[in-house]
Amino acid sequence: MKQNLDYRQWPNVLAINAKIDALEQKLSQTESENVRMNLRRELHSLVSKKYDQIQFNKEMARKETA
């Protein structure tokens, strides 16, 4: 079985990307500064989670190939 080594394309990361895209769209359509600030905070959290998930994927792939 050939493993997908592009860790950014794994389903767990793609799910986070979908959430990020939805938040960015909501942010672009919102005028309230309070709501925008909360959306930016949530977006930042998701980007951090995405980075952590990519690192986790790399580690899992490394363990599977070892």
C-alpha positions as CSV (number, residue, x, y, z in Angstrom):
1,M,0.0,0.0,0.0
2,K,1.5,3.3,-1.1
3,Q,1.2,5.9,1.6
4,N,0.3,9.5,1.0
5,L,3.4,11.4,2.2
6,D,1.9,14.8,1.8
7,Y,0.9,15.3,5.4
8,R,-1.2,18.4,4.5
9,Q,-3.5,16.3,2.4
10,W,-4.5,13.8,5.1
11,P,-8.2,13.9,6.0
12,N,-7.7,15.4,9.5
13,V,-5.9,18.4,8.0
14,L,-8.4,18.7,5.1
15,A,-11.2,18.9,7.7
16,I,-9.4,21.8,9.4
17,N,-8.8,23.5,6.1
18,A,-12.6,23.4,5.4
19,K,-13.3,25.0,8.8
20,I,-10.6,27.7,8.0
21,D,-12.2,28.4,4.6
22,A,-15.7,28.7,6.2
23,L,-14.3,31.1,8.8
24,E,-12.5,33.2,6.3
25,Q,-15.7,33.5,4.2
26,K,-17.7,34.5,7.3
27,L,-15.1,37.0,8.3
28,S,-15.2,38.7,4.9
29,Q,-19.0,39.0,5.1
30,T,-19.1,40.4,8.7
31,E,-19.0,44.1,9.5
32,S,-19.2,44.0,13.3
33,E,-15.7,44.6,14.7
34,N,-16.4,42.4,17.8
35,V,-17.5,39.5,15.7
36,R,-14.6,40.0,13.4
37,M,-12.2,39.9,16.4
38,N,-13.7,36.7,17.7
39,L,-13.5,35.1,14.2
40,R,-9.9,36.1,13.9
41,R,-9.2,34.5,17.3
42,E,-10.9,31.3,16.2
43,L,-9.1,31.4,12.9
44,H,-5.7,31.7,14.7
45,S,-6.6,28.7,16.9
46,L,-7.5,26.6,13.9
47,V,-4.2,27.5,12.1
48,S,-2.3,26.4,15.2
49,K,-4.3,23.2,15.4
50,K,-3.6,22.5,11.7
51,Y,0.1,22.9,12.3
52,D,0.0,20.5,15.2
53,Q,-2.0,18.0,13.2
54,I,0.5,18.1,10.4
55,Q,3.3,17.5,12.9
56,F,1.3,14.6,14.3
57,N,0.8,13.2,10.8
58,K,4.6,13.3,10.1
59,E,5.3,11.5,13.3
60,M,2.7,8.8,12.6
61,A,4.1,8.3,9.1
62,R,7.6,8.1,10.5
63,K,6.5,5.4,13.0
64,E,4.6,3.4,10.2
65,T,7.7,3.3,8.0
66,A,10.1,2.5,10.7
